């Protein structure tokens, strides 16, 4: 009899989850999100949850609250609006801001960007749904969409995929809109787990452009390894000086995690030729013989 009751309860939960496009407040949802911060070569874990409802410009939204890994230092980071199979997000309560689409399960897969979403001028992003299918997460069937988005078309300077999961959000970030909210948000956010009424319904190990060496909280990031860079900004040559001798490798990466320069550091001072790099911001990482990033610094190429 107990088995039948349990099975019946599981079926009710699954039916309820599958029927909605995004969690309601009564579901008591919570998400854990991994943030890859290439400025420090570490990863941070953040917790997200719902707050209360708020009326913004005549429409009802749910507060999206971000907390640190200890579930403290919480603050409202956005507002969610669920409209049938479409889900929207906004950052502020100002009516000047236009809400942005998170995902839309009413659209069918298309072959061309121009047939899908034109997401405005913020990062000049366009997107298209490439396929839709049903996938089981923790024995719960959920409809998923594969969404390809392109930054700064038609040059297609950067393209990537996200996967919208019905009832959960996006695997890049549960509150990631199809139009980017900030620099580098295309690559540095990943969904780790999702719980509903404290029941784990989704979990996945995040994969970032560079493997995370440490998972830390918001206020625990440290970068104490003594390394000096000069001149910085630089036009051609960059000097790298460390305090202690050892087997180190110097790596320079761009904002998308692509390795542009990699060379061993044979002495306490090395000079790197960066003259071939385009003007902009880059990250220099210093790794030890175990491939652990002991230091990370910003460099500016003039």
N, C-alpha and C positions, 0 to 999 in steps of 0.2 A: 504493500500500500504506500509506503514511504517513497519507493522508487517512482510510482505513478504520479504522486504529488509533485516530486522534484522535477520529473519530466514535464509535467503540465506547467509548472512555474517557469521553467526554462523556455518553453514554447511561447508563453505569454511575453516574456522579456524580449525574445528574438523578434516576435511579430511587432512589438511596440517600437523597437529600435529600427527595424527595416522600414516602417511606414513613414518615418519622419526624415527630413533632409538634414536637420541639424538638431542637436540636443536642446531640450527645454530646461527651464530652471528647475522643475520638479525632478529632473534626472540627476541633479547634483553632479554635473560633469567636472572632471579635472584632467588636465593634460600636463605632461612633462616634455619640455622642449630642450634640445641641445643646441647650443650656439657655438659655432667655431669662430674664434676670434683670431684671425691671422696676425693681428697687431701684436699678440702676445704668444702665439703658437700654443694656446691652451683652449680647452673647451669648458663652457659653463652650463650648468643645468638650471633651468628656470621652471617654475610651476605656474600654471594658468588655471583660472577658475572663473565662474560666473559671479557677478555681483547682483545688484537689483535691476529693475527696469527703469527706464528714463524716457521721457517724451522729448524728442528732438525734431523741431520743425514739423510738428504734427504727426510724426510717426513714432512707434514704440520700438525702443532698442533695449538690448541687454548689455550690461557693462561687462567688458572683458578685462579681467584683473590679472596682472603679472606679479609673482612673488619670487623671492630668491629660493635657493634649494632647501632652506629651512622653513619655508612657508612664512617668512617674515618680510618686512620691508615691501609690503604690497602696495600697488598703485594701479589705478585704472589706465589702461593703455589704448583702449578702443571701445567701440560700441557695435554690437551685432544686431542685424535685422533679418529675420527669417520671413520669406515671402513665398510660400509653397515650395517649389523645387529650386528656388533661387535663394542665395544667402548673400547679404551685403555687409560691409564693414565701413566704419568711418573712424577717424582719429580724434575729432573734436566735436563739441556740441554747437559749433558755429554753423549757421545756415549758409554761410558763404562756401563752406566745403561741400563737395559733391561726394555722396557715398560711392563706394567702389565694390564691384562684384567679386565675391570670393569664388563661387562656383555656381553652375547652372545645370541641373540634371534634366532640364526640359529640352536641351539642344541635342541633336543627333551628330554623330561624327561627320566631319567635313574634310574635303581634300585641299582647300585653299584658305589661307589666312583671311582673305577679303570676304569670305563667306561666314566668318566667325565673328569674333569680338574685335572691335577697334577701341582700345582702352585709353585713348586720350594721349596727352602730350607729356605726362610725367614719365620720364624714361622712354617715351615714344614706344610703348609696348603694344604688340598685337598678339593674339593667341588663337588657337584652334583646338577643338576636341578631335583627337585622332582615333580613339576607340573607347567603347564602353563595355564593361563586362561585370559579372558577379564574382566576388571573391569572398572566401570564408576567413574571418579573423576571429580567433578564439571560438570557433564553431558557430559564429554568427554570420549569415550571408549578408553581404553589403554590396550595393552597386558602386562601382568605381569608374572613374573617367581618367584617361590619359590626356593631359593637356600640354601642348607644345606652345611655348611662348618665345617671342623674339624681341630683343632689346634693340632699339634704334634701327628699325627697318628703313629703307630696303637693303641697307648695307649688311644687315644680319650680323652685326658685330658680336652679338652673344645670343645663343639660343640654348634652351634647356627644357626639361620636362618636369611636370609635377603630377601628382596623382590625387584627385579629389575622392574622398571616401565618404559615402553617404552616411550621415549620422555622426561623423567624427570631424571632418575638416580636410585639410591637405596634409600629405605626408611630409612636405617641406616645413609646414608650420600650420597648426589648426586655424590660425587667424591670418594666414597669408593671402592677400587679395591677388587677383590676376594682374593687377598693376602694382608695381613695386613701391613700397612706402619709404625706402631709404637706400643709401649706398650699400652695395654688396649683399642686399637681402636675397639676391638670386641664388647665392651659394652657401650662406653661412647659417641657415636655420634648418633643423630637422626634427620631426616628431619622434619622440622616444616611446611614449606610452599614453594610453587614454583609459580613464576609469569612469564608470558611471555608477553612482551610489556605492562607491568604493569597490566595485567589481572590475577587475582588469579585463578589458575587451580588445585591446590592441597593444602590441609591443614590438619594437624593432630596434636593432642596433644601428645607430646612425653612421653613415659613411660620408666623410668630408674629403675635399681635395687633398688635404694632408692629414695623416693619422693623428688623432689627439694623443698627447702625452699625459695630460693631467685633466681630471674633471674637478672643477673647483666652484665655489660659490661666488656671488657677485662681489663681495668685499675681500676675497682672498687672493686675488691675482697679484703675483709678485714677479719681478723681473730684476733680480739682484745681481746677476752675473755682470762683472765689470768688463764692459766692452765699449770702446770709443770709436766714433766714426768722424772723419774730417777729410776734406771740407764737406759740409752738408747744409744746404744743397750743393750739388756738384754738376759740372758740365761734362767731365771726361773721366777723371781718376778719383777713386774713393779709397782712402786709407782705413784699414781696420786694425785696431790695436787691442790686445787682451792683456790682462794682468798676469795670468798663469799660463805656462806652457802646457801643451797637451795635444792630443790628436783631434783636431776639429775640422769641420767642413763648413765652408761659407756657401750659403744658398740665397739667391735673390729671386723673389716671386712677385707676380703682379697681383692685382686685386681679385682675380679669379682663381688664384692658387696655382697658376702655371709657373713652373720653374724656368727661369730665363738664364740664370748663371749659376753654376755650381763648380767649386774648386776647393782643393784642400788648403788648410791654413798650416803652413810648415814652420813658421816662426811666430813670435809674438806680434809681429807686424806684417801685414800683407797689403798689397795695392791691387785694386780691381779696376779694370777698364770697363766703364759703363757708357762710353761715348756712343755706342750703337743703340742704346735704349731711347725710346721716345720720351719726351718730357712728361712728367707725372709723378705720382706717388708709388713707391715700391716698399717691399718689406725685406729686410736682410735678417736671415736666421743663422745662428751659429749652433751647429749640432756636434755632440761628442761622438766618440767611437761607437757608442751604442745606439746611434741615430736619434738621440734624445735632444730636443731643442733646449739648450741652456740659456739662450738669449734671443731676443727678437727686437729689432729697431726699425723705425720708419726712416726711409731715405727719400730725398726729393731730387729728381733729375731735372735740371734746368734745360 
